[in-house]
Amino acid sequence: TTSVSGVKVKHVSCGARHTLALCEGAEVFSWGDATFGQLGYMINLKLNHNPTRISVLEGAPVIQVKWHLVWVYGRWKS
């Protein structure tokens, strides 16, 4: 899944240049300025307008997105 469509969003962290959304199932989506890789995935765009799942966090026990950070509690294998 690369789109947040149809997924229940639990929390959003907004800022001037990028946004993170924590969804049910601990999926995290990001969009906005991708100039320095801050969206959590490699993309050949400087700006990503589409919410895109951060696949490297798949299976991670994500508990919060806040201050443009992803908070993970516990262990997981990426």
Solvent accessible surface area in square Angstrom, and as a share of the most:
residue,aa,sasa,rsa
1,T,99,0.58
2,T,98,0.57
3,S,53,0.34
4,V,34,0.19
5,S,92,0.59
6,G,89,0.86
7,V,40,0.23
8,K,132,0.56
9,V,63,0.36
10,K,128,0.54
11,H,66,0.30
12,V,65,0.37
13,S,10,0.06
14,C,96,0.58
15,G,36,0.34
16,A,110,0.85
17,R,169,0.62
18,H,27,0.12
19,T,17,0.10
20,L,6,0.03
21,A,2,0.01
22,L,6,0.03
23,C,0,0.00
24,E,89,0.40
25,G,74,0.71
26,A,30,0.23
27,E,51,0.23
28,V,1,0.01
29,F,0,0.00
30,S,0,0.00
31,W,64,0.22
32,G,11,0.10
33,D,20,0.10
34,A,9,0.07
35,T,65,0.38
36,F,175,0.73
37,G,38,0.37
38,Q,60,0.27
39,L,1,0.01
40,G,36,0.35
41,Y,36,0.14
42,M,182,0.81
43,I,55,0.28
44,N,160,0.82
45,L,97,0.48
46,K,156,0.66
47,L,88,0.44
48,N,4,0.02
49,H,140,0.62
50,N,103,0.53
51,P,36,0.22
52,T,30,0.17
53,R,51,0.19
54,I,8,0.04
55,S,66,0.42
56,V,90,0.52
57,L,24,0.12
58,E,119,0.53
59,G,67,0.65
60,A,4,0.03
61,P,44,0.28
62,V,12,0.07
63,I,104,0.53
64,Q,58,0.26
65,V,0,0.00
66,K,85,0.36
67,W,167,0.59
68,H,65,0.29
69,L,100,0.50
70,V,45,0.26
71,W,106,0.37
72,V,52,0.30
73,Y,165,0.63
74,G,52,0.50
75,R,232,0.85
76,W,90,0.31
77,K,190,0.81
78,S,113,0.73
